[in-house]
Amino acid sequence: MPYDNSAIAAYSVGAILFGLVAGLIGLIFAIVIYWRIFSKAGYSGARSLLMLIPIVNLIIIIMFAFSEWPIQRELNQLRQVAGGRPGGQFPPQYPPQGPQYQQPGQYAQPGQYPQSGQYPQRPQP
């Protein structure tokens, strides 16, 4: 019984085309992801194209991991301007710290209450 080689050839071509299309979609997706990552870190998004070169991509990842990012430099400069020193008062610390009240068991005598200025007072009608 003779084999039909045209069916096998058609399946092979279909599998190859599917693999090429899936690979191209994955490559474009990876470039878009790396572009966004580099842009958010403060680098040029075009640096993501270097991730396609086999040895250069390792060097780029190492540089990316161990160097100071441009966005970090800018944040440090803003903190120095706002607070006058690194780690200044920019951005403000949340939640804001309110006055510290004493717990009821910390008074000298059980019947003694705090001064009237320590707790907010309700307005008198």
Jmol script that loads the backbone (N, CA, C; Angstrom):
load data "model"
ATOM      1  N   MET A   1       0.842  -1.169   0.000  1.00  0.00           N
ATOM      2  CA  MET A   1       0.000   0.000   0.000  1.00  0.00           C
ATOM      3  C   MET A   1       0.893   1.240   0.000  1.00  0.00           C
ATOM      4  N   PRO A   2       0.736   2.117  -0.958  1.00  0.00           N
ATOM      5  CA  PRO A   2       1.585   3.306  -1.049  1.00  0.00           C
ATOM      6  C   PRO A   2       1.169   4.366  -0.022  1.00  0.00           C
ATOM      7  N   TYR A   3       2.168   5.117   0.475  1.00  0.00           N
ATOM      8  CA  TYR A   3       1.910   6.194   1.431  1.00  0.00           C
ATOM      9  C   TYR A   3       1.626   7.489   0.683  1.00  0.00           C
ATOM     10  N   ASP A   4       0.768   8.305   1.266  1.00  0.00           N
ATOM     11  CA  ASP A   4       0.436   9.593   0.663  1.00  0.00           C
ATOM     12  C   ASP A   4       1.367  10.646   1.265  1.00  0.00           C
ATOM     13  N   ASN A   5       2.431  10.990   0.576  1.00  0.00           N
ATOM     14  CA  ASN A   5       3.417  11.941   1.071  1.00  0.00           C
ATOM     15  C   ASN A   5       2.906  13.376   1.056  1.00  0.00           C
ATOM     16  N   SER A   6       1.908  13.690   0.284  1.00  0.00           N
ATOM     17  CA  SER A   6       1.394  15.057   0.224  1.00  0.00           C
ATOM     18  C   SER A   6       0.701  15.440   1.533  1.00  0.00           C
ATOM     19  N   ALA A   7       0.048  14.490   2.193  1.00  0.00           N
ATOM     20  CA  ALA A   7      -0.605  14.796   3.472  1.00  0.00           C
ATOM     21  C   ALA A   7       0.440  15.050   4.554  1.00  0.00           C
ATOM     22  N   ILE A   8       1.480  14.256   4.561  1.00  0.00           N
ATOM     23  CA  ILE A   8       2.550  14.442   5.548  1.00  0.00           C
ATOM     24  C   ILE A   8       3.251  15.770   5.313  1.00  0.00           C
ATOM     25  N   ALA A   9       3.482  16.102   4.058  1.00  0.00           N
ATOM     26  CA  ALA A   9       4.121  17.377   3.733  1.00  0.00           C
ATOM     27  C   ALA A   9       3.243  18.553   4.160  1.00  0.00           C
ATOM     28  N   ALA A  10       1.935  18.440   3.975  1.00  0.00           N
ATOM     29  CA  ALA A  10       1.014  19.511   4.360  1.00  0.00           C
ATOM     30  C   ALA A  10       1.011  19.697   5.876  1.00  0.00           C
ATOM     31  N   TYR A  11       1.009  18.595   6.616  1.00  0.00           N
ATOM     32  CA  TYR A  11       1.056  18.692   8.080  1.00  0.00           C
ATOM     33  C   TYR A  11       2.368  19.316   8.537  1.00  0.00           C
ATOM     34  N   SER A  12       3.461  18.950   7.880  1.00  0.00           N
ATOM     35  CA  SER A  12       4.773  19.505   8.243  1.00  0.00           C
ATOM     36  C   SER A  12       4.823  21.006   8.004  1.00  0.00           C
ATOM     37  N   VAL A  13       4.332  21.431   6.866  1.00  0.00           N
ATOM     38  CA  VAL A  13       4.339  22.858   6.553  1.00  0.00           C
ATOM     39  C   VAL A  13       3.445  23.616   7.524  1.00  0.00           C
ATOM     40  N   GLY A  14       2.293  23.049   7.855  1.00  0.00           N
ATOM     41  CA  GLY A  14       1.389  23.687   8.823  1.00  0.00           C
ATOM     42  C   GLY A  14       2.019  23.820  10.198  1.00  0.00           C
ATOM     43  N   ALA A  15       2.714  22.781  10.645  1.00  0.00           N
ATOM     44  CA  ALA A  15       3.368  22.823  11.958  1.00  0.00           C
ATOM     45  C   ALA A  15       4.497  23.848  11.971  1.00  0.00           C
ATOM     46  N   ILE A  16       5.255  23.916  10.878  1.00  0.00           N
ATOM     47  CA  ILE A  16       6.352  24.883  10.796  1.00  0.00           C
ATOM     48  C   ILE A  16       5.806  26.307  10.793  1.00  0.00           C
ATOM     49  N   LEU A  17       4.771  26.551  10.016  1.00  0.00           N
ATOM     50  CA  LEU A  17       4.169  27.890   9.979  1.00  0.00           C
ATOM     51  C   LEU A  17       3.587  28.281  11.339  1.00  0.00           C
ATOM     52  N   PHE A  18       2.926  27.326  11.994  1.00  0.00           N
ATOM     53  CA  PHE A  18       2.376  27.615  13.315  1.00  0.00           C
ATOM     54  C   PHE A  18       3.495  27.947  14.297  1.00  0.00           C
ATOM     55  N   GLY A  19       4.578  27.199  14.257  1.00  0.00           N
ATOM     56  CA  GLY A  19       5.715  27.458  15.137  1.00  0.00           C
ATOM     57  C   GLY A  19       6.345  28.818  14.878  1.00  0.00           C
ATOM     58  N   LEU A  20       6.460  29.188  13.614  1.00  0.00           N
ATOM     59  CA  LEU A  20       7.038  30.489  13.279  1.00  0.00           C
ATOM     60  C   LEU A  20       6.146  31.643  13.747  1.00  0.00           C
ATOM     61  N   VAL A  21       4.843  31.515  13.546  1.00  0.00           N
ATOM     62  CA  VAL A  21       3.919  32.569  13.969  1.00  0.00           C
ATOM     63  C   VAL A  21       3.906  32.678  15.497  1.00  0.00           C
ATOM     64  N   ALA A  22       3.857  31.542  16.195  1.00  0.00           N
ATOM     65  CA  ALA A  22       3.860  31.567  17.658  1.00  0.00           C
ATOM     66  C   ALA A  22       5.167  32.157  18.186  1.00  0.00           C
ATOM     67  N   GLY A  23       6.294  31.806  17.564  1.00  0.00           N
ATOM     68  CA  GLY A  23       7.583  32.362  17.977  1.00  0.00           C
ATOM     69  C   GLY A  23       7.660  33.862  17.751  1.00  0.00           C
ATOM     70  N   LEU A  24       7.130  34.322  16.630  1.00  0.00           N
ATOM     71  CA  LEU A  24       7.134  35.759  16.332  1.00  0.00           C
ATOM     72  C   LEU A  24       6.260  36.525  17.322  1.00  0.00           C
ATOM     73  N   ILE A  25       5.104  35.970  17.658  1.00  0.00           N
ATOM     74  CA  ILE A  25       4.228  36.618  18.643  1.00  0.00           C
ATOM     75  C   ILE A  25       4.921  36.670  20.009  1.00  0.00           C
ATOM     76  N   GLY A  26       5.572  35.582  20.402  1.00  0.00           N
ATOM     77  CA  GLY A  26       6.299  35.564  21.673  1.00  0.00           C
ATOM     78  C   GLY A  26       7.448  36.556  21.692  1.00  0.00           C
ATOM     79  N   LEU A  27       8.155  36.690  20.585  1.00  0.00           N
ATOM     80  CA  LEU A  27       9.266  37.638  20.489  1.00  0.00           C
ATOM     81  C   LEU A  27       8.777  39.083  20.610  1.00  0.00           C
ATOM     82  N   ILE A  28       7.701  39.400  19.906  1.00  0.00           N
ATOM     83  CA  ILE A  28       7.136  40.752  19.993  1.00  0.00           C
ATOM     84  C   ILE A  28       6.646  41.035  21.414  1.00  0.00           C
ATOM     85  N   PHE A  29       6.014  40.056  22.028  1.00  0.00           N
ATOM     86  CA  PHE A  29       5.530  40.224  23.400  1.00  0.00           C
ATOM     87  C   PHE A  29       6.696  40.475  24.363  1.00  0.00           C
ATOM     88  N   ALA A  30       7.794  39.734  24.204  1.00  0.00           N
ATOM     89  CA  ALA A  30       8.964  39.917  25.072  1.00  0.00           C
ATOM     90  C   ALA A  30       9.576  41.300  24.880  1.00  0.00           C
ATOM     91  N   ILE A  31       9.653  41.772  23.632  1.00  0.00           N
ATOM     92  CA  ILE A  31      10.211  43.101  23.377  1.00  0.00           C
ATOM     93  C   ILE A  31       9.347  44.173  24.035  1.00  0.00           C
ATOM     94  N   VAL A  32       8.030  44.034  23.928  1.00  0.00           N
ATOM     95  CA  VAL A  32       7.129  45.021  24.542  1.00  0.00           C
ATOM     96  C   VAL A  32       7.290  45.019  26.056  1.00  0.00           C
ATOM     97  N   ILE A  33       7.402  43.841  26.656  1.00  0.00           N
ATOM     98  CA  ILE A  33       7.567  43.760  28.121  1.00  0.00           C
ATOM     99  C   ILE A  33       8.884  44.403  28.551  1.00  0.00           C
ATOM    100  N   TYR A  34       9.985  44.051  27.889  1.00  0.00           N
ATOM    101  CA  TYR A  34      11.279  44.644  28.248  1.00  0.00           C
ATOM    102  C   TYR A  34      11.290  46.144  27.995  1.00  0.00           C
ATOM    103  N   TRP A  35      10.623  46.593  26.939  1.00  0.00           N
ATOM    104  CA  TRP A  35      10.540  48.029  26.639  1.00  0.00           C
ATOM    105  C   TRP A  35       9.895  48.760  27.811  1.00  0.00           C
ATOM    106  N   ARG A  36       8.791  48.207  28.342  1.00  0.00           N
ATOM    107  CA  ARG A  36       8.100  48.841  29.472  1.00  0.00           C
ATOM    108  C   ARG A  36       8.960  48.834  30.730  1.00  0.00           C
ATOM    109  N   ILE A  37       9.649  47.742  30.972  1.00  0.00           N
ATOM    110  CA  ILE A  37      10.498  47.651  32.165  1.00  0.00           C
ATOM    111  C   ILE A  37      11.619  48.679  32.104  1.00  0.00           C
ATOM    112  N   PHE A  38      12.307  48.762  30.963  1.00  0.00           N
ATOM    113  CA  PHE A  38      13.406  49.720  30.834  1.00  0.00           C
ATOM    114  C   PHE A  38      12.889  51.154  30.914  1.00  0.00           C
ATOM    115  N   SER A  39      11.727  51.428  30.342  1.00  0.00           N
ATOM    116  CA  SER A  39      11.167  52.780  30.400  1.00  0.00           C
ATOM    117  C   SER A  39      10.803  53.174  31.822  1.00  0.00           C
ATOM    118  N   LYS A  40      10.214  52.257  32.579  1.00  0.00           N
ATOM    119  CA  LYS A  40       9.847  52.567  33.963  1.00  0.00           C
ATOM    120  C   LYS A  40      11.066  52.753  34.848  1.00  0.00           C
ATOM    121  N   ALA A  41      12.163  52.113  34.504  1.00  0.00           N
ATOM    122  CA  ALA A  41      13.388  52.269  35.289  1.00  0.00           C
ATOM    123  C   ALA A  41      14.126  53.556  34.937  1.00  0.00           C
ATOM    124  N   GLY A  42      13.716  54.221  33.850  1.00  0.00           N
ATOM    125  CA  GLY A  42      14.344  55.475  33.480  1.00  0.00           C
ATOM    126  C   GLY A  42      15.315  55.357  32.321  1.00  0.00           C
ATOM    127  N   TYR A  43      15.479  54.159  31.781  1.00  0.00           N
ATOM    128  CA  TYR A  43      16.344  53.957  30.623  1.00  0.00           C
ATOM    129  C   TYR A  43      15.537  54.107  29.338  1.00  0.00           C
ATOM    130  N   SER A  44      16.240  54.171  28.213  1.00  0.00           N
ATOM    131  CA  SER A  44      15.577  54.204  26.919  1.00  0.00           C
ATOM    132  C   SER A  44      14.938  52.841  26.660  1.00  0.00           C
ATOM    133  N   GLY A  45      13.715  52.860  26.152  1.00  0.00           N
ATOM    134  CA  GLY A  45      13.034  51.606  25.851  1.00  0.00           C
ATOM    135  C   GLY A  45      13.703  50.829  24.736  1.00  0.00           C
ATOM    136  N   ALA A  46      14.456  51.528  23.881  1.00  0.00           N
ATOM    137  CA  ALA A  46      15.144  50.854  22.785  1.00  0.00           C
ATOM    138  C   ALA A  46      16.214  49.898  23.301  1.00  0.00           C
ATOM    139  N   ARG A  47      16.599  50.041  24.552  1.00  0.00           N
ATOM    140  CA  ARG A  47      17.581  49.121  25.133  1.00  0.00           C
ATOM    141  C   ARG A  47      17.024  47.701  25.188  1.00  0.00           C
ATOM    142  N   SER A  48      15.700  47.568  25.095  1.00  0.00           N
ATOM    143  CA  SER A  48      15.102  46.238  25.108  1.00  0.00           C
ATOM    144  C   SER A  48      15.495  45.435  23.873  1.00  0.00           C
ATOM    145  N   LEU A  49      15.839  46.102  22.787  1.00  0.00           N
ATOM    146  CA  LEU A  49      16.260  45.393  21.576  1.00  0.00           C
ATOM    147  C   LEU A  49      17.591  44.674  21.794  1.00  0.00           C
ATOM    148  N   LEU A  50      18.391  45.153  22.752  1.00  0.00           N
ATOM    149  CA  LEU A  50      19.651  44.470  23.055  1.00  0.00           C
ATOM    150  C   LEU A  50      19.418  43.122  23.722  1.00  0.00           C
ATOM    151  N   MET A  51      18.215  42.901  24.229  1.00  0.00           N
ATOM    152  CA  MET A  51      17.909  41.624  24.864  1.00  0.00           C
ATOM    153  C   MET A  51      17.821  40.495  23.836  1.00  0.00           C
ATOM    154  N   LEU A  52      17.803  40.815  22.553  1.00  0.00           N
ATOM    155  CA  LEU A  52      17.735  39.797  21.508  1.00  0.00           C
ATOM    156  C   LEU A  52      19.101  39.200  21.186  1.00  0.00           C
ATOM    157  N   ILE A  53      20.171  39.860  21.587  1.00  0.00           N
ATOM    158  CA  ILE A  53      21.526  39.391  21.298  1.00  0.00           C
ATOM    159  C   ILE A  53      21.959  38.474  22.442  1.00  0.00           C
ATOM    160  N   PRO A  54      22.365  37.232  22.144  1.00  0.00           N
ATOM    161  CA  PRO A  54      22.565  36.218  23.183  1.00  0.00           C
ATOM    162  C   PRO A  54      23.496  36.579  24.336  1.00  0.00           C
ATOM    163  N   ILE A  55      24.699  37.040  24.148  1.00  0.00           N
ATOM    164  CA  ILE A  55      25.606  37.322  25.260  1.00  0.00           C
ATOM    165  C   ILE A  55      25.338  38.710  25.835  1.00  0.00           C
ATOM    166  N   VAL A  56      24.948  39.628  24.981  1.00  0.00           N
ATOM    167  CA  VAL A  56      24.695  41.001  25.415  1.00  0.00           C
ATOM    168  C   VAL A  56      23.515  41.048  26.392  1.00  0.00           C
ATOM    169  N   ASN A  57      22.527  40.158  26.214  1.00  0.00           N
ATOM    170  CA  ASN A  57      21.383  40.190  27.125  1.00  0.00           C
ATOM    171  C   ASN A  57      21.790  39.870  28.567  1.00  0.00           C
ATOM    172  N   LEU A  58      22.758  38.991  28.757  1.00  0.00           N
ATOM    173  CA  LEU A  58      23.239  38.710  30.114  1.00  0.00           C
ATOM    174  C   LEU A  58      23.955  39.925  30.708  1.00  0.00           C
ATOM    175  N   ILE A  59      24.751  40.584  29.891  1.00  0.00           N
ATOM    176  CA  ILE A  59      25.468  41.777  30.362  1.00  0.00           C
ATOM    177  C   ILE A  59      24.472  42.880  30.731  1.00  0.00           C
ATOM    178  N   ILE A  60      23.440  43.063  29.917  1.00  0.00           N
ATOM    179  CA  ILE A  60      22.428  44.094  30.185  1.00  0.00           C
ATOM    180  C   ILE A  60      21.685  43.782  31.480  1.00  0.00           C
ATOM    181  N   ILE A  61      21.322  42.530  31.699  1.00  0.00           N
ATOM    182  CA  ILE A  61      20.617  42.160  32.934  1.00  0.00           C
ATOM    183  C   ILE A  61      21.503  42.400  34.152  1.00  0.00           C
ATOM    184  N   ILE A  62      22.792  42.068  34.059  1.00  0.00           N
ATOM    185  CA  ILE A  62      23.716  42.297  35.182  1.00  0.00           C
ATOM    186  C   ILE A  62      23.860  43.796  35.459  1.00  0.00           C
ATOM    187  N   MET A  63      24.021  44.591  34.391  1.00  0.00           N
ATOM    188  CA  MET A  63      24.109  46.049  34.573  1.00  0.00           C
ATOM    189  C   MET A  63      22.812  46.596  35.161  1.00  0.00           C
ATOM    190  N   PHE A  64      21.698  46.075  34.713  1.00  0.00           N
ATOM    191  CA  PHE A  64      20.395  46.511  35.182  1.00  0.00           C
ATOM    192  C   PHE A  64      20.218  46.201  36.673  1.00  0.00           C
ATOM    193  N   ALA A  65      20.742  45.064  37.101  1.00  0.00           N
ATOM    194  CA  ALA A  65      20.577  44.657  38.490  1.00  0.00           C
ATOM    195  C   ALA A  65      21.485  45.411  39.450  1.00  0.00           C
ATOM    196  N   PHE A  66      22.711  45.751  39.038  1.00  0.00           N
ATOM    197  CA  PHE A  66      23.686  46.278  39.974  1.00  0.00           C
ATOM    198  C   PHE A  66      24.009  47.755  39.816  1.00  0.00           C
ATOM    199  N   SER A  67      23.444  48.425  38.840  1.00  0.00           N
ATOM    200  CA  SER A  67      23.724  49.856  38.689  1.00  0.00           C
ATOM    201  C   SER A  67      22.590  50.681  39.292  1.00  0.00           C
ATOM    202  N   GLU A  68      22.877  51.950  39.522  1.00  0.00           N
ATOM    203  CA  GLU A  68      21.835  52.854  40.020  1.00  0.00           C
ATOM    204  C   GLU A  68      20.993  53.308  38.826  1.00  0.00           C
ATOM    205  N   TRP A  69      19.687  53.125  38.937  1.00  0.00           N
ATOM    206  CA  TRP A  69      18.799  53.460  37.832  1.00  0.00           C
ATOM    207  C   TRP A  69      18.617  54.971  37.757  1.00  0.00           C
ATOM    208  N   PRO A  70      18.365  55.506  36.568  1.00  0.00           N
ATOM    209  CA  PRO A  70      18.127  56.945  36.438  1.00  0.00           C
ATOM    210  C   PRO A  70      16.948  57.426  37.283  1.00  0.00           C
ATOM    211  N   ILE A  71      15.937  56.612  37.426  1.00  0.00           N
ATOM    212  CA  ILE A  71      14.783  57.019  38.232  1.00  0.00           C
ATOM    213  C   ILE A  71      15.168  57.118  39.709  1.00  0.00           C
ATOM    214  N   GLN A  72      16.099  56.266  40.171  1.00  0.00           N
ATOM    215  CA  GLN A  72      16.582  56.354  41.547  1.00  0.00           C
ATOM    216  C   GLN A  72      17.419  57.617  41.745  1.00  0.00           C
ATOM    217  N   ARG A  73      18.247  57.950  40.762  1.00  0.00           N
ATOM    218  CA  ARG A  73      19.040  59.184  40.852  1.00  0.00           C
ATOM    219  C   ARG A  73      18.127  60.396  40.967  1.00  0.00           C
ATOM    220  N   GLU A  74      17.095  60.431  40.141  1.00  0.00           N
ATOM    221  CA  GLU A  74      16.166  61.560  40.170  1.00  0.00           C
ATOM    222  C   GLU A  74      15.434  61.643  41.506  1.00  0.00           C
ATOM    223  N   LEU A  75      15.036  60.500  42.048  1.00  0.00           N
ATOM    224  CA  LEU A  75      14.356  60.485  43.343  1.00  0.00           C
ATOM    225  C   LEU A  75      15.283  60.969  44.455  1.00  0.00           C
ATOM    226  N   ASN A  76      16.537  60.553  44.438  1.00  0.00           N
ATOM    227  CA  ASN A  76      17.488  61.014  45.450  1.00  0.00           C
ATOM    228  C   ASN A  76      17.719  62.519  45.358  1.00  0.00           C
ATOM    229  N   GLN A  77      17.779  63.050  44.129  1.00  0.00           N
ATOM    230  CA  GLN A  77      17.944  64.495  43.961  1.00  0.00           C
ATOM    231  C   GLN A  77      16.732  65.242  44.501  1.00  0.00           C
ATOM    232  N   LEU A  78      15.530  64.736  44.243  1.00  0.00           N
ATOM    233  CA  LEU A  78      14.321  65.388  44.757  1.00  0.00           C
ATOM    234  C   LEU A  78      14.276  65.341  46.281  1.00  0.00           C
ATOM    235  N   ARG A  79      14.704  64.234  46.849  1.00  0.00           N
ATOM    236  CA  ARG A  79      14.729  64.131  48.309  1.00  0.00           C
ATOM    237  C   ARG A  79      15.735  65.105  48.914  1.00  0.00           C
ATOM    238  N   GLN A  80      16.876  65.296  48.263  1.00  0.00           N
ATOM    239  CA  GLN A  80      17.865  66.240  48.767  1.00  0.00           C
ATOM    240  C   GLN A  80      17.340  67.658  48.693  1.00  0.00           C
ATOM    241  N   VAL A  81      16.655  68.001  47.617  1.00  0.00           N
ATOM    242  CA  VAL A  81      16.107  69.351  47.476  1.00  0.00           C
ATOM    243  C   VAL A  81      15.005  69.584  48.498  1.00  0.00           C
ATOM    244  N   ALA A  82      14.145  68.604  48.698  1.00  0.00           N
ATOM    245  CA  ALA A  82      12.996  68.788  49.582  1.00  0.00           C
ATOM    246  C   ALA A  82      13.394  68.803  51.054  1.00  0.00           C
ATOM    247  N   GLY A  83      14.307  67.933  51.444  1.00  0.00           N
ATOM    248  CA  GLY A  83      14.630  67.819  52.855  1.00  0.00           C
ATOM    249  C   GLY A  83      15.959  68.416  53.229  1.00  0.00           C
ATOM    250  N   GLY A  84      16.748  68.831  52.279  1.00  0.00           N
ATOM    251  CA  GLY A  84      18.054  69.391  52.579  1.00  0.00           C
ATOM    252  C   GLY A  84      19.097  68.344  52.858  1.00  0.00           C
ATOM    253  N   ARG A  85      18.726  67.094  52.850  1.00  0.00           N
ATOM    254  CA  ARG A  85      19.671  66.002  53.076  1.00  0.00           C
ATOM    255  C   ARG A  85      19.077  64.732  52.462  1.00  0.00           C
ATOM    256  N   PRO A  86      19.902  63.706  52.210  1.00  0.00           N
ATOM    257  CA  PRO A  86      19.354  62.458  51.673  1.00  0.00           C
ATOM    258  C   PRO A  86      18.357  61.856  52.653  1.00  0.00           C
ATOM    259  N   GLY A  87      17.264  61.374  52.137  1.00  0.00           N
ATOM    260  CA  GLY A  87      16.235  60.796  52.998  1.00  0.00           C
ATOM    261  C   GLY A  87      15.466  61.853  53.750  1.00  0.00           C
ATOM    262  N   GLY A  88      15.323  63.049  53.183  1.00  0.00           N
ATOM    263  CA  GLY A  88      14.621  64.151  53.841  1.00  0.00           C
ATOM    264  C   GLY A  88      13.138  63.887  54.000  1.00  0.00           C
ATOM    265  N   GLN A  89      12.385  64.933  54.165  1.00  0.00           N
ATOM    266  CA  GLN A  89      10.963  64.810  54.446  1.00  0.00           C
ATOM    267  C   GLN A  89      10.131  64.686  53.169  1.00  0.00           C
ATOM    268  N   PHE A  90      10.694  64.170  52.104  1.00  0.00           N
ATOM    269  CA  PHE A  90       9.937  64.012  50.865  1.00  0.00           C
ATOM    270  C   PHE A  90       9.950  62.563  50.481  1.00  0.00           C
ATOM    271  N   PRO A  91       8.891  61.915  50.281  1.00  0.00           N
ATOM    272  CA  PRO A  91       7.506  62.295  50.474  1.00  0.00           C
ATOM    273  C   PRO A  91       7.145  62.252  51.949  1.00  0.00           C
ATOM    274  N   PRO A  92       6.020  62.895  52.346  1.00  0.00           N
ATOM    275  CA  PRO A  92       5.653  62.892  53.759  1.00  0.00           C
ATOM    276  C   PRO A  92       5.365  61.474  54.234  1.00  0.00           C
ATOM    277  N   GLN A  93       5.627  61.258  55.488  1.00  0.00           N
ATOM    278  CA  GLN A  93       5.419  59.938  56.067  1.00  0.00           C
ATOM    279  C   GLN A  93       3.956  59.749  56.436  1.00  0.00           C
ATOM    280  N   TYR A  94       3.382  58.644  56.039  1.00  0.00           N
ATOM    281  CA  TYR A  94       1.997  58.324  56.356  1.00  0.00           C
ATOM    282  C   TYR A  94       1.961  57.054  57.143  1.00  0.00           C
ATOM    283  N   PRO A  95       1.071  56.862  58.038  1.00  0.00           N
ATOM    284  CA  PRO A  95       0.052  57.807  58.494  1.00  0.00           C
ATOM    285  C   PRO A  95       0.682  58.882  59.364  1.00  0.00           C
ATOM    286  N   PRO A  96       0.099  60.082  59.353  1.00  0.00           N
ATOM    287  CA  PRO A  96       0.668  61.147  60.181  1.00  0.00           C
ATOM    288  C   PRO A  96       0.626  60.758  61.657  1.00  0.00           C
ATOM    289  N   GLN A  97       1.669  61.123  62.363  1.00  0.00           N
ATOM    290  CA  GLN A  97       1.745  60.782  63.782  1.00  0.00           C
ATOM    291  C   GLN A  97       0.966  61.805  64.604  1.00  0.00           C
ATOM    292  N   GLY A  98       0.017  61.330  65.358  1.00  0.00           N
ATOM    293  CA  GLY A  98      -0.776  62.201  66.215  1.00  0.00           C
ATOM    294  C   GLY A  98      -0.160  62.266  67.602  1.00  0.00           C
ATOM    295  N   PRO A  99      -0.789  63.019  68.507  1.00  0.00           N
ATOM    296  CA  PRO A  99      -0.264  63.085  69.876  1.00  0.00           C
ATOM    297  C   PRO A  99      -0.362  61.724  70.552  1.00  0.00           C
ATOM    298  N   GLN A 100       0.605  61.450  71.393  1.00  0.00           N
ATOM    299  CA  GLN A 100       0.625  60.190  72.107  1.00  0.00           C
ATOM    300  C   GLN A 100      -0.128  60.341  73.430  1.00  0.00           C
ATOM    301  N   TYR A 101      -1.155  59.532  73.618  1.00  0.00           N
ATOM    302  CA  TYR A 101      -1.961  59.582  74.844  1.00  0.00           C
ATOM    303  C   TYR A 101      -1.488  58.501  75.803  1.00  0.00           C
ATOM    304  N   GLN A 102      -1.649  58.787  77.086  1.00  0.00           N
ATOM    305  CA  GLN A 102      -1.289  57.794  78.089  1.00  0.00           C
ATOM    306  C   GLN A 102      -2.432  56.793  78.224  1.00  0.00           C
ATOM    307  N   GLN A 103      -2.053  55.567  78.511  1.00  0.00           N
ATOM    308  CA  GLN A 103      -3.063  54.548  78.759  1.00  0.00           C
ATOM    309  C   GLN A 103      -3.657  54.762  80.147  1.00  0.00           C
ATOM    310  N   PRO A 104      -4.910  54.365  80.383  1.00  0.00           N
ATOM    311  CA  PRO A 104      -5.561  54.630  81.673  1.00  0.00           C
ATOM    312  C   PRO A 104      -4.810  54.067  82.872  1.00  0.00           C
ATOM    313  N   GLY A 105      -4.104  52.969  82.745  1.00  0.00           N
ATOM    314  CA  GLY A 105      -3.400  52.382  83.877  1.00  0.00           C
ATOM    315  C   GLY A 105      -2.103  53.085  84.215  1.00  0.00           C
ATOM    316  N   GLN A 106      -1.707  54.111  83.500  1.00  0.00           N
ATOM    317  CA  GLN A 106      -0.423  54.767  83.709  1.00  0.00           C
ATOM    318  C   GLN A 106      -0.516  56.002  84.592  1.00  0.00           C
ATOM    319  N   TYR A 107      -1.681  56.334  85.110  1.00  0.00           N
ATOM    320  CA  TYR A 107      -1.828  57.517  85.952  1.00  0.00           C
ATOM    321  C   TYR A 107      -1.418  57.187  87.382  1.00  0.00           C
ATOM    322  N   ALA A 108      -1.089  58.217  88.134  1.00  0.00           N
ATOM    323  CA  ALA A 108      -0.580  58.027  89.497  1.00  0.00           C
ATOM    324  C   ALA A 108      -1.613  57.348  90.389  1.00  0.00           C
ATOM    325  N   GLN A 109      -2.861  57.785  90.308  1.00  0.00           N
ATOM    326  CA  GLN A 109      -3.910  57.193  91.140  1.00  0.00           C
ATOM    327  C   GLN A 109      -5.043  56.742  90.229  1.00  0.00           C
ATOM    328  N   PRO A 110      -5.776  55.716  90.654  1.00  0.00           N
ATOM    329  CA  PRO A 110      -6.830  55.201  89.786  1.00  0.00           C
ATOM    330  C   PRO A 110      -7.905  56.234  89.450  1.00  0.00           C
ATOM    331  N   GLY A 111      -8.218  57.151  90.318  1.00  0.00           N
ATOM    332  CA  GLY A 111      -9.275  58.119  90.065  1.00  0.00           C
ATOM    333  C   GLY A 111      -8.791  59.379  89.357  1.00  0.00           C
ATOM    334  N   GLN A 112      -7.515  59.500  89.135  1.00  0.00           N
ATOM    335  CA  GLN A 112      -6.973  60.716  88.533  1.00  0.00           C
ATOM    336  C   GLN A 112      -7.088  60.634  87.017  1.00  0.00           C
ATOM    337  N   TYR A 113      -7.526  61.707  86.404  1.00  0.00           N
ATOM    338  CA  TYR A 113      -7.700  61.748  84.956  1.00  0.00           C
ATOM    339  C   TYR A 113      -6.702  62.724  84.350  1.00  0.00           C
ATOM    340  N   PRO A 114      -6.475  62.635  83.059  1.00  0.00           N
ATOM    341  CA  PRO A 114      -5.524  63.548  82.439  1.00  0.00           C
ATOM    342  C   PRO A 114      -6.037  64.982  82.443  1.00  0.00           C
ATOM    343  N   GLN A 115      -5.113  65.912  82.222  1.00  0.00           N
ATOM    344  CA  GLN A 115      -5.483  67.325  82.157  1.00  0.00           C
ATOM    345  C   GLN A 115      -6.449  67.537  81.001  1.00  0.00           C
ATOM    346  N   SER A 116      -7.203  68.635  81.071  1.00  0.00           N
ATOM    347  CA  SER A 116      -8.240  68.870  80.073  1.00  0.00           C
ATOM    348  C   SER A 116      -7.658  69.112  78.677  1.00  0.00           C
ATOM    349  N   GLY A 117      -6.403  69.514  78.544  1.00  0.00           N
ATOM    350  CA  GLY A 117      -5.825  69.796  77.239  1.00  0.00           C
ATOM    351  C   GLY A 117      -5.343  68.565  76.496  1.00  0.00           C
ATOM    352  N   GLN A 118      -5.309  67.413  77.168  1.00  0.00           N
ATOM    353  CA  GLN A 118      -4.764  66.232  76.520  1.00  0.00           C
ATOM    354  C   GLN A 118      -5.758  65.556  75.586  1.00  0.00           C
ATOM    355  N   TYR A 119      -7.050  65.672  75.863  1.00  0.00           N
ATOM    356  CA  TYR A 119      -8.051  65.067  75.013  1.00  0.00           C
ATOM    357  C   TYR A 119      -8.849  66.157  74.331  1.00  0.00           C
ATOM    358  N   PRO A 120      -9.317  65.911  73.096  1.00  0.00           N
ATOM    359  CA  PRO A 120     -10.138  66.925  72.445  1.00  0.00           C
ATOM    360  C   PRO A 120     -11.452  67.124  73.202  1.00  0.00           C
ATOM    361  N   GLN A 121     -11.866  68.347  73.296  1.00  0.00           N
ATOM    362  CA  GLN A 121     -13.090  68.684  74.018  1.00  0.00           C
ATOM    363  C   GLN A 121     -14.238  68.892  73.038  1.00  0.00           C
ATOM    364  N   ARG A 122     -15.407  68.465  73.424  1.00  0.00           N
ATOM    365  CA  ARG A 122     -16.588  68.751  72.622  1.00  0.00           C
ATOM    366  C   ARG A 122     -17.004  70.195  72.860  1.00  0.00           C
ATOM    367  N   PRO A 123     -17.487  70.874  71.804  1.00  0.00           N
ATOM    368  CA  PRO A 123     -17.924  72.258  72.011  1.00  0.00           C
ATOM    369  C   PRO A 123     -19.168  72.298  72.904  1.00  0.00           C
ATOM    370  N   GLN A 124     -19.197  73.286  73.787  1.00  0.00           N
ATOM    371  CA  GLN A 124     -20.330  73.446  74.690  1.00  0.00           C
ATOM    372  C   GLN A 124     -21.482  74.134  73.965  1.00  0.00           C
ATOM    373  N   PRO A 125     -22.724  73.634  74.110  1.00  0.00           N
ATOM    374  CA  PRO A 125     -23.864  74.287  73.434  1.00  0.00           C
ATOM    375  C   PRO A 125     -24.266  75.579  74.094  1.00  0.00           C
TER     376      PRO A 125
END
end "model"
wireframe off; spacefill off
backbone 0.3
color backbone group
